[in-house]
């Protein structure tokens, strides 16, 4: 079934997402100016008040974007529910004949998949970006202490652990986004849920878990949990995904 061309579910959602992002940047500008006027000597990236403001603005931004995409998705599903699923193909063919093959038009199911995809990018991946920004700000703040000679060996280990996730974040997002897109196109809820769980575990280990040391053969080995999760995803995870798709989806 083709949806009503007067409705713009995806484009309106993207417009709203862009507007929310502009408002968020404006709010951050106001916060920076207010805090900077009160403490002009301290750099912004090392200011705890500005960091708290960034966290609050980022959280509000993600919540608002989630409302936009969830609302558009529910509205689209409501429009699709009017027509029986068995009649959607007939209506799609009829509308294609009416509009002509040169007029681009997508079925409602295809638009729903695009909404899920862009929702995953602008909400889930946006959360990854915000958390990485928080970790980066904390890293710069630790460097100020490190340069002043007020740090110990434990502090250096903490800096190494807190920043090690940056090494893997690019490829991990690509792998998990590929898994999410596969789940979206196959309408497989299990794939989508597992992808979000893996991303959540990675982010939690990025922010909360410290590095653990084990002794193997007389050598001390530091375990960074972001590294463990990443290597499991790119090896065992990809193998299990391929095996799952091979057994559940014939010809895929």
Secondary structure, 3 states (H helix, E strand, C coil): CECCCCCCHHHHHHHHHHHHHHHHHHHHHHHHHHHHHHCCCCCHHHCHHHHHHHHHHHHHHHHHHHHHHHHHHHHHHHHHCCCCHHHHHHHHHHHHHHHCCCCCCCEHHHHHHHHHHHHHHHHHHHHHHHHHHHHHHHHHHHHHHHHCCCCCHHHHHHHHHHHHHHHCHHHHHHHHHHHHHHHHHCCCHHHHHHHHHHHHHHHHHHHCCCCEEEEECCEEEEECHHHHHHHHHHHHHHHHHHHHHHHHCCCC
